[in-house]
Amino acid sequence: MHEATVAQFILEAISAEAKKQKARPIAAKISCGVFNAINTETLKFAFEAISIDTVCENLKLNIEQKPIKAKCKKCHATFEFDLHESKCPKCRHDDFELLPDAPLLLEEITFEDK
């Protein structure tokens, strides 16, 4: 299960920051691209399971999937790719390239008020 490994890395990163802050984390925001190999529900489940009896137990994990972007080869506009409308919204040209998918990032950690 790939998600269990990712959950472990997230747990370690949040735990390390909690130790630095000397505070209990209550929420975290993760972002990733839509074409990543992560199943968000499985990741949440794995994180919940491995965080039992840790500083991250009961932490709310929010996962945001970033849309894929494309770049028009005619007008060079960058836009969010829509499978149902696969043309540049600026010039209506249908020759474009898909840009790299957004990486998995730990964007934000919210800590309990002291």
C-alpha positions in Angstrom: 0.0 0.0 0.0 1.7 3.1 -1.3 -0.5 5.4 0.8 0.7 3.9 4.0 4.3 4.9 3.2 3.1 8.4 2.3 1.1 8.6 5.5 4.1 7.6 7.5 6.2 10.5 5.9 3.4 13.0 6.6 3.1 11.8 10.2 6.8 12.1 10.7 6.9 15.7 9.2 3.9 16.9 11.3 5.3 15.2 14.5 8.7 16.9 14.0 7.1 20.3 13.5 4.8 19.7 16.6 7.9 19.0 18.6 9.6 22.2 17.4 6.4 24.3 18.1 5.8 22.5 21.4 2.1 22.3 20.4 -0.4 19.7 19.5 -1.4 19.6 15.8 -5.1 19.5 15.1 -5.3 19.8 11.3 -3.1 19.7 8.3 -3.5 20.6 4.6 -2.0 18.4 1.9 -2.1 19.2 -1.8 -1.4 17.1 -4.8 -2.1 16.8 -8.5 -5.1 15.0 -9.9 -3.0 12.5 -11.8 -0.9 11.4 -8.7 -0.9 7.8 -7.7 -2.5 8.6 -4.3 -6.0 7.6 -3.4 -7.1 10.3 -1.0 -9.5 8.2 1.0 -6.9 5.4 1.5 -4.3 8.0 2.5 -6.7 9.4 5.1 -7.5 5.9 6.4 -3.8 5.0 6.6 -2.9 8.2 8.4 -5.7 7.8 10.9 -4.5 4.2 11.6 -0.8 5.0 12.1 -1.5 8.2 14.1 -3.2 6.3 17.0 -1.3 7.0 20.3 0.8 9.7 18.7 0.7 13.5 18.9 -1.2 13.4 15.6 -4.1 11.2 16.8 -7.5 12.8 15.8 -5.7 15.3 13.5 -8.0 16.4 10.6 -6.2 15.7 7.3 -7.5 17.8 4.5 -6.3 16.8 1.0 -6.8 19.2 -1.9 -6.3 18.0 -5.5 -4.8 20.6 -7.7 -6.1 20.7 -11.3 -3.8 19.8 -14.2 -2.6 22.8 -16.2 -1.9 23.1 -19.9 -0.1 25.6 -22.1 -1.3 26.6 -25.5 1.3 26.2 -28.3 -0.3 29.0 -30.3 -0.8 31.9 -27.8 1.2 30.5 -24.9 -1.6 31.0 -22.4 -1.5 28.7 -19.4 -4.9 27.3 -18.3 -6.6 24.6 -16.2 -7.1 21.6 -18.5 -10.7 20.5 -18.9 -11.2 17.1 -20.5 -14.7 18.2 -21.8 -13.4 21.4 -23.3 -9.9 20.6 -24.5 -9.2 23.9 -26.2 -7.3 27.0 -25.1 -9.9 29.2 -23.5 -8.1 32.3 -24.8 -7.6 31.6 -28.5 -9.7 28.3 -28.9 -6.7 26.5 -30.4 -6.5 22.8 -29.7 -2.8 22.3 -29.8 -1.4 22.4 -26.3 0.8 20.6 -23.9 0.0 19.3 -20.5 2.2 20.7 -17.8 3.7 18.5 -15.0 1.2 17.5 -12.3 1.4 19.3 -9.0 3.6 17.4 -6.4 2.4 16.1 -3.1 3.0 18.9 -0.5 2.4 19.4 3.1 1.1 23.0 2.9 -0.1 23.9 6.3 -0.3 22.6 9.9 -2.8 24.1 12.4 -1.9 23.8 16.1 -4.1 23.8 19.2 -4.2 27.2 20.9 -2.0 27.4 23.9 
